[in-house]
Amino acid sequence: MLLNDLKLYNSFCRFTIYSVFLVICAGGFVRMTGSGMGCPDWPKCFGSWIPPTTIADLPVNYKEIYSDRGYDKLDFNVFNTWAEYLNRLLGALAGFFCFGLLLLSIKNWINNSHQNSPQYSVHKNRHNKYLILFSIILVVLMAFQAWMGALVVYSILSPFKITIHMFIALLIVALLIFLYHYTAPESSQKKWPSIKTPWLIFAISILLIQILLGTQVRESIDTLLDSHNKANIISQLPSIFNFHKTIALLVLFSNGIILFYYRQLIKQVLELKAIIFIICFLFCTGLFMNYQAFLGIYQWIHLISAVSLFMCQFSLLLKQFDLPIPKFP
């Protein structure tokens, strides 16, 4: 039997969450490898929809053409070019998935509007319209994120714009997780005691502050790399690095409280089990970076772990509330 529209939306929403998370992973990889300017223009790459594979595919004066993007000092690097290009392709694919969710929400509303079933009500119709509204917001956010991606390129990787780009990605992920819970079957929704809600909000707030501080630390590292040896860079970092390490203890404490409150549910709830492993990854990679001069792979894992922790925390937060879920026909 075919899935009804709402179940299909819910399944497709989960798939879209994975795709957006993959884009974040790809973006972190681009950042780690320094491939952000692998394509100096946007949305094309070196003026083509399919990027070059060798320097012979570029104009002889490509350094002059793209000198305002830093290519008067950069050489063509096929790895960087294709890393950035694949990141853009994954972003475009995630955008199409989000647009697909909008189409599914409209289809669900149209089909339910023509129902003659007594179960259908104005109340239910309102929730289906909300689903369309949230889906529209999602598509608008994805479009804005694409525009921010272009600004990042044209600003030659401005740290401030990269930070905004990152937080928009978190907002998109949060909205997708909300939509996933919003369309989940009622049988899968369990409201938990709200006493834990303040701690979850506190933990999420601390984590977002920590992510922001992390971007500032990364910005400081990028600046220092231009004039210092990488092995001596830690001693040159500003006080924000020590503040970042201090806030890490608050991240550990807040998540420890959450795990303590939910200790009887750890074996049953995926998010709780994931938080345990993610916290371990965060602190291990943080220590490795501290003692191995911020090796790129550790920075990447550190970032992905922070994003994963945010996703788990936000999902747990939504489980504290009775969401006004649209009823299944």
Number of C-alpha atoms within 10 A of each C-alpha: 3 6 9 12 19 23 16 16 24 21 15 18 23 15 15 24 22 15 19 24 21 17 22 22 18 21 22 23 23 23 19 17 15 14 20 23 24 25 27 23 16 20 17 14 19 21 14 12 11 11 19 19 14 10 13 8 10 15 11 10 9 15 18 13 13 15 14 13 20 14 17 13 8 13 12 18 16 16 13 17 22 20 21 25 24 15 21 21 12 18 23 16 16 22 23 15 20 27 18 18 27 22 16 21 24 19 16 22 22 13 12 19 15 9 12 9 9 6 10 16 14 9 11 20 17 13 17 24 16 17 25 21 14 19 24 18 15 23 20 16 19 23 14 14 21 19 14 18 21 17 17 22 21 16 15 16 17 13 17 14 17 20 18 16 19 20 16 17 20 19 13 22 23 17 19 24 20 20 21 21 23 20 23 21 16 15 6 8 17 11 12 16 11 13 10 16 18 11 17 22 15 15 25 22 14 17 24 18 15 21 20 17 18 22 18 19 20 17 16 18 21 12 12 17 13 9 9 12 11 15 12 12 16 18 7 12 16 13 9 14 19 12 14 18 18 12 17 18 12 16 21 16 13 20 24 17 15 19 17 12 15 15 12 10 13 17 11 9 12 12 18 22 15 14 23 15 12 21 20 13 18 21 17 15 23 19 14 14 18 13 12 15 16 20 15 17 15 21 22 20 21 23 21 22 21 19 23 18 25 22 21 19 21 21 17 20 20 19 18 18 15 14 16 13 19 21 18 16 14
